[in-house]
């Protein structure tokens, strides 16, 4: 008998012993599994290793997230990509690989998706087939149901571990240098408004978490996110706000724009917007231009200049004002852009740090302060380089006011 057939047979035997109509305790499920395994072993030899595997598999299937649970429990995996019930891929050490297990059926995969979404207080169904959610540990979840996903429902999970990345970790991984970390600490403490840009998987949220450790612990911080991912643990006076999707009637949704407007009445010292991706950009810029210095946010872009262009576009989606006025708002609100990237060896690094200056001849002026210069490749295939200083910060007024110049 092959492993898959054995799993099905043992699972059916355990389910036959359980009253699934009532709220079972974990101990009851484990007891039923152990009884089935003991009885089965009396007639068919099962090695200890196989019995342990079967015990975990059956429990996960009944009480947890089926085959997905094993991947969630594996701390070496950073991303899980499920393309229908038969194709599961994972990212480990920056490299994609296919996993050798699968869901029993499309229905079982959809059952697992519903469990995840329900725990995040979200709804996904035929009328609303696309949803973003999160796991209890903060891991990011995206779901697209079949038939929108033509080869079966897709489930993508960006995992976040219990350990929140620190600046010391970033230095150890070579993402930034100790010297630049000290500079960034001063800039955050002096209340510079900093925008973190980069592509998908470049480490924007991780970097923002690390930067938040520089914020003085006696300040009041409001975080605003589409799906809560930030893991800020150094601020006692912290208020975490999360978007609420519309209900099945298309009502009672709470947007990032709503949360930003509300946060201004909550006496924040700083506002952290997890990611700006739509017309909420105008509200964020308004907040930064009305006395909430020291705020942080992130956005998707290929370069700092692209990030500025995207912000212009997002603002214009939400309001009809002249482009020049938009550019003046952006240049006044944002002091620095830190651009992250993922190199061909899968490492994540700070590629540029750019200062945003004023508007000259109707164009936003920027100044490159640091740039990553590649110098070669080491014996293990890792890219070697240095984040080299290209210029001096021009706007030093905030540093001077904070006594950090």
Secondary structure, DSSP 8 states (H G I E B T S, - for coil): --HHHHHHHHHHHHHHHS-TTS---HHHHHHHHHHHHHHHHHHS---HHHHHHHHHHHHHHHHS-TTHHHHHH-TTEEEEEEESTT-EEEEETTEEEE-S---S-HHHHHHHHHHHHHHTT---SSSS-EEEEE-TT--EEEEE-TTTSTTS-EEEEE---SS---HHHHHHTTSS-HHHHHHHHHHHHTT--EEEEE-TTS-HHHHHHHHHTTS-TTS-EEEEESS------S-SSEEEEE-B---TTS---B-HHHHHHHHTTTT-SEEEES---STHHHHHHHHHTTT-TT-EEEEE-SSHHHHHHHHHHHHHHH----HHHHHHHHHHH--EEEEEEE-TTS-EEEEEEEEEEEEETTEEEEEEEEEEEEEEE-TTS-EEEEEEE----S--HHHHHTT--
